[in-house]
């Protein structure tokens, strides 16, 4: 099985030595996204709802570049710097996924890149 790097300018460029996503067979492994605006690479302003929405829009763009979409996500991992944001993140997540929802982990971490409060990664089925 070969690996294929996925790259789109509709999601933030990698800020390190990694790919936005890698496709292995029919699975897409998306790197963690933070609330960066792709065109400017600046952090989106606003509360956790606005930031989480930007993160999901970034993941959606990466999935689209691979010919799939978030509705086919098998697993997502969410990192928050404050678990008090859990309910707000759930509210945003419900706008991007349908039943059956993907499997998920959500953890509180001490810090995230660029001081953001949320980072989300995904594993998505590619048909």
Order of alpha helices (4+ residues) and beta strands (2+ residues): beta-beta-beta-beta-beta-alpha-beta-alpha-beta-beta
